Amino acid sequence: MKFIVDAHLPISLKNWLNENGQDAIHTRDLPR
């Protein structure tokens, strides 16, 4: 499962998900 972490959530949540084996991206990392 892939996760998109919304802008109102911290980037650290995305990092935590990635560190725990999940595929996550933060909305800041999306192309404009």
The 8 nearest C-alpha neighbors of each residue, nearest first, counted from 0:
[[1, 2, 22, 21, 23, 3, 20, 16],
 [2, 0, 22, 23, 3, 21, 24, 4],
 [1, 3, 23, 22, 4, 24, 0, 21],
 [4, 2, 24, 25, 23, 5, 26, 1],
 [3, 5, 25, 24, 26, 2, 13, 8],
 [4, 6, 7, 8, 26, 3, 25, 9],
 [7, 5, 8, 26, 4, 27, 25, 9],
 [6, 8, 5, 9, 4, 10, 26, 25],
 [9, 7, 6, 5, 4, 10, 12, 11],
 [10, 8, 11, 12, 7, 13, 6, 4],
 [9, 11, 13, 12, 14, 25, 8, 4],
 [10, 12, 14, 9, 13, 15, 8, 16],
 [13, 11, 15, 10, 14, 9, 16, 8],
 [14, 12, 16, 10, 11, 15, 23, 25],
 [13, 15, 11, 17, 12, 16, 18, 10],
 [16, 14, 12, 18, 13, 17, 11, 19],
 [15, 17, 13, 19, 21, 14, 18, 12],
 [18, 16, 21, 14, 20, 19, 15, 22],
 [19, 17, 15, 16, 20, 14, 21, 13],
 [20, 18, 16, 17, 21, 15, 14, 22],
 [19, 21, 17, 18, 16, 22, 15, 23],
 [22, 20, 17, 16, 19, 23, 1, 18],
 [21, 23, 1, 17, 2, 20, 0, 24],
 [24, 22, 2, 1, 13, 3, 21, 17],
 [23, 25, 3, 4, 13, 2, 28, 26],
 [24, 26, 4, 27, 28, 3, 13, 5],
 [25, 27, 28, 29, 5, 6, 4, 24],
 [28, 26, 25, 29, 6, 30, 24, 5],
 [27, 29, 26, 25, 30, 24, 31, 10],
 [28, 30, 26, 27, 31, 25, 24, 3],
 [31, 29, 28, 27, 26, 25, 24, 3],
 [30, 29, 28, 27, 26, 25, 6, 24]]
